[in-house]
């Protein structure tokens, strides 16, 4: 309720005080409606007037690989991908029943290469960055580059910088 009131108060302020209007593409493997007000409030703190473009549910890969999608055709500040870890890499939740740390590290690295593959077309076009949140192993995929962090488990079970 407080988030909605804060959004309403900010929406009532003069446009010149709120910053520029910016579009943000949101692609998710889950329903974003419950968190949309919080996303808008966070973006308004930049300051800006966010226009959230929410793609249809579970169309992440299709949207990123379709050169005719709004991600490529319309100007935006960024494209944010929100993917639940249990959908992207379910083995992470049960590492010992999935073959242990070494198998899990290979699976996580494979997943990182797949994410980079989805982001590569965006990097080639030189447009807004793609941010990927896999709920617990967040990373930013810099357009046209490899993942900056190797999320494989080291001897203490934590990710290591690459």
C-alpha positions in Angstrom: 0.0 0.0 0.0 2.8 2.4 0.9 4.5 1.7 -2.5 1.4 2.5 -4.4 1.0 5.8 -2.4 4.6 6.7 -3.1 4.1 6.0 -6.8 1.0 8.2 -6.8 2.9 11.0 -5.1 5.7 10.8 -7.6 3.3 10.6 -10.5 1.8 13.9 -9.3 5.1 15.8 -9.4 6.0 17.9 -12.3 7.5 16.0 -15.2 10.7 18.2 -15.3 11.4 17.3 -11.7 10.9 13.5 -12.2 13.5 13.1 -14.9 13.3 11.8 -18.4 10.9 9.2 -19.6 12.6 5.9 -20.1 11.4 2.5 -21.3 12.5 -0.7 -19.7 11.8 -4.1 -21.2 10.9 -6.8 -18.7 11.0 -10.5 -19.6 10.1 -13.0 -16.9 9.4 -16.6 -16.2 6.8 -15.6 -13.6 4.0 -13.1 -13.2 5.4 -9.5 -12.6 2.1 -7.9 -11.7 2.5 -8.2 -7.9 5.9 -6.5 -8.0 5.3 -4.0 -10.8 4.6 -1.1 -8.3 7.9 -1.8 -6.5 9.8 -2.0 -9.8 8.3 1.4 -10.9 9.1 3.0 -7.5 12.7 1.7 -7.7 13.2 3.1 -11.2 11.6 6.5 -10.2 14.4 6.9 -7.6 17.0 7.2 -10.5 15.1 9.7 -11.2 13.1 8.9 -14.3 9.6 8.3 -15.5 9.7 4.6 -16.2 7.6 3.0 -18.9 7.6 -0.7 -18.1 7.2 -3.0 -21.2 6.3 -6.4 -19.8 6.6 -9.2 -22.3 4.2 -12.1 -22.3 4.9 -14.7 -19.6 7.6 -17.3 -20.4 8.7 -15.8 -23.7 12.2 -14.9 -22.6 14.2 -16.9 -25.2 11.7 -16.3 -28.0 11.8 -12.5 -27.4 15.6 -12.3 -27.2 16.0 -14.4 -30.4 13.3 -12.6 -32.4 14.9 -9.7 -34.2 11.4 -8.2 -34.8 10.7 -8.0 -31.0 10.4 -4.7 -29.1 13.8 -5.4 -27.5 15.4 -4.7 -30.9 12.8 -2.4 -32.6 12.1 0.1 -29.8 14.5 2.3 -27.8 14.9 1.4 -24.2 17.1 2.0 -21.1 17.6 -1.7 -20.6 16.1 -5.2 -21.0 15.8 -7.0 -17.7 15.3 -10.8 -17.6 13.9 -12.2 -14.5 14.3 -16.0 -14.4 13.6 -18.2 -11.4 16.6 -20.3 -10.5 14.4 -23.4 -10.1 13.3 -23.0 -13.7 16.6 -22.0 -15.2 18.8 -24.4 -13.3 16.8 -26.8 -11.0 19.9 -28.8 -10.1 21.1 -25.9 -7.9 18.4 -26.6 -5.4 19.5 -30.2 -4.9 23.2 -30.2 -5.6 24.1 -33.6 -4.0 21.3 -35.5 -5.7 22.5 -34.0 -9.0 26.0 -35.3 -8.9 27.8 -33.1 -6.5 29.8 -29.8 -6.8 31.8 -30.7 -9.9 28.7 -31.7 -11.9 26.8 -28.6 -10.6 29.7 -26.4 -11.6 29.6 -27.7 -15.2 25.9 -27.3 -15.3 26.1 -23.7 -14.0 28.8 -22.8 -16.5 26.8 -24.4 -19.4 23.8 -22.3 -18.3 26.0 -19.2 -18.3 27.1 -20.0 -21.9 23.4 -20.4 -22.9 22.5 -17.1 -21.3 25.4 -15.4 -23.2 24.0 -17.0 -26.3 20.6 -15.4 -25.8 22.2 -12.1 -25.1 24.7 -12.2 -28.0 22.2 -10.9 -30.7 21.6 -7.8 -28.5 25.3 -7.1 -28.1 25.8 -7.3 -31.8 23.2 -4.7 -32.4 24.9 -2.4 -29.8 21.7 -1.7 -27.9 20.7 -1.5 -24.2 22.3 -3.9 -21.7 20.6 -7.1 -20.7 20.4 -7.7 -17.0 19.7 -11.2 -15.8 18.4 -12.1 -12.3 18.3 -15.8 -11.6 17.1 -15.2 -8.0 20.1 -16.0 -5.9 22.9 -16.0 -8.5 22.4 -12.5 -10.0 24.6 -11.4 -12.8 24.8 -8.7 -15.4 25.5 -10.0 -18.9 27.5 -7.2 -20.6 26.4 -6.9 -24.1 28.7 -8.8 -26.4 30.9 -10.2 -23.6 31.0 -13.3 -21.5 29.6 -13.5 -18.0 31.8 -11.6 -15.7 31.5 -14.1 -12.9 31.9 -17.9 -12.8 29.1 -19.1 -10.5 30.5 -22.6 -10.1 31.1 -23.7 -6.6 34.6 -23.6 -5.2 35.8 -25.6 -2.2 33.6 -23.4 0.1 30.6 -23.6 -2.1 30.8 -20.0 -3.2 31.2 -18.5 -6.7 34.6 -17.4 -7.8 35.6 -14.4 -9.9 36.8 -15.3 -13.4 
